[in-house]
Amino acid sequence: MTTYCTDRAVSLWSTLCTPKEGPAAMRIEISIVQQPLSVCVPRNYPVTLSVQAIGTGSLRYQWFDGRQEEVEHGTERKLDICLQKSEKYICRVSDQYCNFVFTEWVKVKVLNSPVGVPPAWRGQPYIIVQPTVCQPVQHGSTFTLKCSAIGIPSPYYQWYHNGHPLPKENKETFEIKQVKAESAGSYLCSVSNVLGERWSDAAEVEIAAPDKIPAPTLTATDKVALLIGNLNYSHHPRLMAPTMDVHELASLLQQLGFRVVSLLDLTLQEMNSAIDSFLQLLDRGVYAVFYYAGHGYEHLGRNYLVAIDAPRPYRTEHCVCVQRVMWSMQERRAQLNIILLDTCRKWYKQTGAASDINPLAPLGNTVYGYATTEDAEAFEVQDGGKSTGIFTKYLNKHILQPKKVTHILEQVSEDLGKDPLVCGRQVVEIKYTLKEPRSLTDPVGTAGHTIELNLRDACWKQANVMPGQKLLDFPCGAKVELSFSALFSNVLLAFGTVKNTGPIAQDCTVELRSDPTMEDIFSGTDSSDEMQSLLLSKADYPDCCLRLCCLQRLKRSLVIKIKLSYTHRDRNVRLTEYREVDIDRPLIASCRFSQRKPLDRRRESAQPKRGHDSDIRRPSHRLAHPARPSTRKAENICQISSNTTSACTNEPEENDENDPQEFT
């Protein structure tokens, strides 16, 4: 018969055995009459392996484990063991003439039984792991069923599908690769040995329909947003809502993982510079959001954003063309391009040439969200004591939801349509070519894009430098803390706080000034109490606050001058001391917008179609700063006076004579 042995066991036996003489005719070849049987038992369950053989004279036995090592006390026909883990065994049977044979390998499989073993169990098949399916199986995927049972001897498995045995499926685990529709149905397993047969519970497998198959997770390589709010116009009505709207929207976008650049009150040259820098942060895989709140209009299918320095009346060359911005965003191959406009689209003069722009490429990644429809106005309202653009109000309500971008805008449209303040006057319009269900909540995945990400990080940090907190010592012994906080990307708050009056000073007061003096765009008489609380919420009860606005116009280092006034304890006289701190060019000032050459929009609009690089410049500096922007803009519209000359008949103006009183 065939013998199963190992080189080590044979070598060991050859060394120890010395052949003995005897009549060959009297010898009987060793023969295994009964092989040991493989078993499957619970942990720590006592098991006896046995072998039965015939041969000449007294036979000797030696059991070996799977490592080919002799088993201690394993010199009998029967081997009693109690195992913690599975093991293999083989037995060598020899006679006094140094003849030997090996049994077949047997396996003692040990399972951890979560259900326990019946007290009367004697080796019949007993299933301890039933096959289960937790959810519908996706078409084309792989699914696995498992049925585990204990038994002495080890049980035999046979899988069935809808009552029919499956050929060659005789293991504990049953697997189907590339699931098809016909893979659905009932699966069960028969488990048997010489002591009996048991059937598993049926596993009902449902194959998910194609429309139920979850889409793969969509990711962005980065998320960047530029938010612009124009409110203090030189020649047009002042707006109230853009400040709070930009601030709130920026905070929400930051929660979604966006790098947010928020800017207030930009001239035409500054708007172009900001957009150019924003474009430099875009690349393949990036989600890009451009938001504008302020005066605007639409003419011949083109939308125009009015800069704060636009003359009265203004022409297209005094404004930024939205379609030109989207065309440039597409050219940067961003993964998702979103433009949100909280501005009017009303045009009163029906003549005049529109900007000449190349058509958008059919990339299926653009979304426009308009606060209102064509030739209509957008309104801002007083909501709970604050001014807000009604479009941005509902946008902020829904923007954090993990839904497709267009579905978010549809919810905004539905809510705005139910608002009694603007019912029949303002309706949201959505235009898009989105071919994938992309959402603003999609995660950022940088795998394979680390070089581009590092470049964006470097540019981002350059324009995001915040002055550090400083503790200043004055000659009188008083200590004043100078700290800073960014309210927007171009608005910095400086706080002065007396930390220690020293031994001779009392009744200390602090004043802050800047050199050069920066404009305070929030100092108007119509600034709301809520805005004032917003400006002061960035520090814990400072002694004074200095608002440094329009940092994009800073042409040199900014110096903060600290004036400390106090009463001398001994002399009882009022004295003053000064300190200065140079904070260089903070935040967006490092982009040096003021040094960039303005674009000649007149020449642009007069020339025929041409390449994108001639339409929008791309300076080397990049805009970057996760500030606290606000969103939407409301339209207070003023009409061109009746004595406007004929030369101005093609120039649009916004008109508010029909605005309802509740929107003022």
Phi, psi and omega in degrees: 000162178284134178251149179244118183214176178240153180301320182295316181294320179295316180297318180297317181292321180296327181287320186277337188264131173247120184301141177250146180280151178179160180296121183299329182293338182273352184275141176245128180299139179293133181224132177279115180274323181222117179283150172293152185251139173292147181225161175227115189224164174290166178298139178066022178269129182292133183228143175240120173262139182220152177226146177232128183219160175235152180181189182275128176070201181280129180266147179244151185232144173215121179268142177235148177266186184294344177268008179066028176255146180296137178277129180299133182064016180265056183243017179245169179297329179251142179239116178263124182222160175215110194247154172264334181217166185294150181206156176251150180220154174213149182238137175258130178247126184225162176241185185285351180261015179067022169275146180206155172220160177245146173284177171285155174294140174235153181242131171258102182269128182251125179244146174272108186273109179287343183256357181080177182239134178302144181301327184268014184291131181232014176120352177294153182304134179220116185279127179248344175230115180269146176290135181221154174230121187275332186204167177303139181273135183284140179299131180087356181269187178243134175229153186229138173242147181223136175228121181240137181218152173259157179179151175232107000287175182305137183287159177257138184251143172215120181269147180231145175236117182052039176087356182252133179294142179263118183302138175065012177261079188237029180240170179301319185259133178241129185228140174238125175260150181054066182301137178240175181298323181287354177285347180292154177139197184258129178240135172212167187230136174263130180239125186214155166211191185294345182264352179157185182221141176228150178246140178284169170292153178283137175253114181271116183258122178250131179265123182295138176294155182306324181284350177265352182289121181296137180291151177298150182295124178270140182228161173245148175280342176188165178227126184227138179224136173244121181241125180236130175233119178254126182227322183265084181277143181286325187233013184221165184303141178285144179252155181253323193286328188306325184299304182292323182295314179296318181298313183290318180295321179299317179298320180292318179295325177296324176296333179273004177091015180276145165277114188253128171251119183239127185227141177242145171054078181249139170285174180299315180296323179289323177297316179297319179295319179296317180294318178301316180293321177300318180297328181293341179273356182266147179198181180301132177089354184276141170269126184238132177236126174243123182234138178224136174229121182163190178291144179194175179200173178230140180213125178053042177080002179251140177255137184234138180253128188269124177284160185289342180261012180296135181288173178241116355280167184248158177247176180298328181289350176267003188230169176259129179275122184295319182297330176293323178295314180297320179300319180291322177297319178296321181297333178281358176063036174295152183287325181218124181244118182236129174239124180242121185240114174255076186207163178288158175233023185271137181230122187264338180252119190272015176236168180120151184271139176269164177297144181267115186226139176294149179293155179288146176286147181281066184268348177067038183219024183245144177221127172249131172240109182262138178293337183210173182272174181300138178062033179227167183257156173244144189241154169245149185226165171271116183236105180065034178089000179235152176275136179210144170289131188293330175295313181291329177305311181280333175298314180296332180294325189250350195293337182278356184286141180280066181232163175305143185305316182294329177291324176299313181294328176295322177294321176300316180298318181295316180294317180295324180294338179268353183286120184294339182291330184236009181301124181086355181245329185220129180225132179291142175237136182237130174231136181201160172228050186271119183261354179230151182282063183279143184232153177293343179271359180304141181288162177264124176239118187260003182302127180083359182230024186292327180295311179298321180295319179296323177295318178294321179299318181297316179292323181296314183293329180300321182261015183235024183281121177257136175299143180280158177291141183228143175249112188260133176263131177255155182304330181285354181099352179286153178237131181238129178267129176249118182230167187221155175209140179270122176269318171225176180293339178239020177228118181244136175257131175247133183240137175242128183223126177284119181263331182206127182277345180079182187281338188242351186257146173212165182052050183283140172228150182235138173233142179241137172224163180237153175226112003287161178290128181259144181294143175251100185284354181257012186271002182295157182291341182265013176293132185282159176299326180295320178295321178298319178293327177295318181294327183267356184282354184275355178218156181269095174050063176287162177284333176203159181223135178240124180264121182250099186256167177054046181297341180295344181264002181289126184255353179208180181300145181262128181249128176262124180257125183251122178251118179252119176250138183205166176255129179288127185299319186274319186269344178057043177237156180269125183234162182224138175228156186230149170219155177230144178227124177272117181254016177060221180247097185280158173051230188291346180299334180291345178280348174054053178302325186293343182264004183268143181285126181292151178282147177267093184288334179296315181293326179297311185291337182275339184270155177288182183303144179204182185292159184295325184297334177278343180277314183229121181288158177231088181292165184289331180284146180241143179279136178194125172180119178283072183275189181254087185276165172242167191255260205291169181228144179252157186255109165259116194248135180244141185270147176293136181293157186292342181267016177297137183289162180296336179294345183254010186293341180265009187255121185283147171224150177274149187232130182242015185291339179260004181294134175294151185298330184289351180261003182276000000 
